[in-house]
């Protein structure tokens, strides 16, 4: 890393990434007990209460990684662009799925997110193994979420 981030920079990175999650919750909260409850879902779907703690943890890890990327790169660097793209795609999935009730559009969005995160991880593997490992749980969860989105779409055609 070129610069060693401070505690406050890490805190800011976490707050920014948590903000993406909080913004999405505005689309989610009212829909969980209404529209989402009415959808057919697979038996292996986790309970609704699990999503909040999982996403809080993942956004925290993302914030740490974002600060590490910021510290080791310069403006316009591919890592910065990949990180920003994945955060944007992540933030867009929720209003598409929960806000617009567009299961197919959400699936397309999360597939794009999967590809960007694979690109981010492959670049991190070469440049910052700590950040790579911090994002592995995120990759695992979004792949699981992709499967869940696809099955929910199929069950509700």
C-alpha positions in Angstrom: 0.0 0.0 0.0 1.2 3.5 -0.8 -0.4 5.2 2.2 -1.4 3.8 5.5 -5.1 4.7 6.1 -6.1 6.2 9.4 -8.9 5.0 11.6 -11.1 7.9 10.5 -10.6 7.0 6.9 -11.6 3.4 7.6 -14.6 4.7 9.5 -15.6 7.0 6.6 -15.2 4.1 4.1 -17.5 1.9 6.3 -20.1 4.7 6.6 -20.1 5.3 2.9 -20.7 1.6 2.1 -23.2 1.2 4.9 -25.0 4.2 3.4 -25.5 2.2 0.2 -27.2 -0.5 2.3 -29.3 2.0 4.3 -30.5 3.6 1.0 -31.6 0.2 -0.2 -33.5 -0.4 3.0 -35.9 2.4 2.1 -37.1 0.2 -0.8 -37.1 -3.0 1.3 -38.7 -2.3 4.6 -42.3 -1.8 3.4 -42.1 -4.7 0.9 -40.9 -7.5 3.2 -44.2 -8.1 4.9 -46.3 -7.3 1.8 -45.1 -8.0 -1.8 -42.1 -10.1 -0.9 -44.1 -12.2 1.6 -46.5 -13.0 -1.3 -43.8 -14.5 -3.5 -43.1 -18.2 -3.8 -39.7 -18.8 -2.4 -37.4 -21.9 -2.2 -37.3 -23.9 1.0 -33.6 -23.0 1.4 -34.1 -19.3 1.6 -32.6 -17.9 4.8 -35.0 -16.3 7.3 -35.6 -12.6 6.7 -33.9 -11.6 10.0 -30.6 -12.9 8.7 -30.2 -10.5 5.8 -29.7 -7.4 8.0 -26.7 -8.8 10.0 -25.2 -10.4 6.9 -25.4 -7.2 4.8 -24.1 -5.0 7.7 -21.1 -7.3 8.0 -20.5 -7.3 4.2 -20.8 -3.5 3.9 -18.3 -3.1 6.7 -15.8 -5.4 4.9 -16.5 -3.5 1.7 -15.8 -0.2 3.4 -12.4 -1.5 4.7 -11.5 -2.7 1.3 -12.6 0.5 -0.4 -10.2 2.5 1.9 -7.4 0.1 1.2 -8.0 0.4 -2.6 -8.2 4.2 -2.3 -4.9 4.2 -0.4 -3.0 2.1 -2.9 -4.3 3.6 -6.1 -4.5 6.8 -8.0 -7.7 8.4 -9.5 -8.9 6.5 -12.5 -7.2 3.3 -11.5 -9.0 0.1 -12.5 -9.3 -1.0 -8.9 -11.1 2.2 -8.0 -13.4 1.9 -11.0 -14.2 -1.8 -10.3 -14.9 -1.0 -6.6 -17.2 1.9 -7.5 -19.0 -0.1 -10.1 -19.7 -3.0 -7.8 -21.0 -0.6 -5.1 -23.3 1.1 -7.6 -24.6 -2.2 -9.0 -25.1 -3.4 -5.5 -27.1 -0.3 -4.6 -29.2 -0.5 -7.8 -30.3 -4.1 -7.2 -32.5 -3.3 -4.3 -34.7 -0.7 -5.9 -35.1 -2.9 -9.0 -36.0 -6.0 -7.0 -38.0 -4.5 -4.1 -39.0 -1.1 -5.5 -39.9 -1.9 -9.0 -40.8 -5.6 -8.3 -38.8 -6.4 -11.4 -37.4 -9.9 -10.7 -35.8 -10.3 -14.2 -34.2 -6.8 -14.1 -32.8 -7.6 -10.7 -31.4 -10.9 -11.9 -29.7 -9.1 -14.8 -28.3 -6.5 -12.4 -27.0 -9.1 -9.9 -25.4 -11.1 -12.7 -23.6 -7.9 -13.8 -22.6 -7.4 -10.1 -21.2 -10.9 -10.0 -19.0 -10.3 -13.1 -17.7 -7.0 -11.7 -16.9 -8.5 -8.3 -15.1 -11.4 -10.0 -13.0 -8.8 -11.9 -12.4 -6.9 -8.7 -11.3 -10.1 -6.9 -9.0 -11.2 -9.7 -7.3 -7.8 -9.6 -7.1 -7.8 -5.8 -5.5 -11.3 -5.9 -2.5 -9.8 -7.7 -2.4 -6.5 -5.8 -3.7 -6.9 -2.2 -4.4 -10.4 -0.8 -5.9 -9.0 2.4 -8.5 -7.1 0.5 -9.1 -10.2 -1.7 -9.9 -12.3 1.4 -12.0 -9.6 3.0 -14.3 -9.7 -0.1 -14.5 -13.5 -0.5 -17.6 -13.6 1.9 -19.2 -10.9 -0.2 -18.7 -12.9 -3.4 -20.1 -16.0 -1.8 -23.2 -14.1 -0.5 -23.9 -12.4 -3.8 -23.6 -15.7 -5.7 -26.1 -17.2 -3.2 -28.3 -14.1 -3.7 -28.0 -14.6 -7.5 -29.3 -18.2 -7.2 -32.1 -17.0 -4.8 -33.1 -14.3 -7.2 -33.1 -16.7 -10.2 -35.2 -19.3 -8.3 -37.7 -16.7 -7.0 -38.1 -15.4 -10.6 -38.7 -19.0 -11.9 -41.1 -19.8 -9.1 -43.1 -16.7 -9.8 -43.4 -16.6 -13.6 
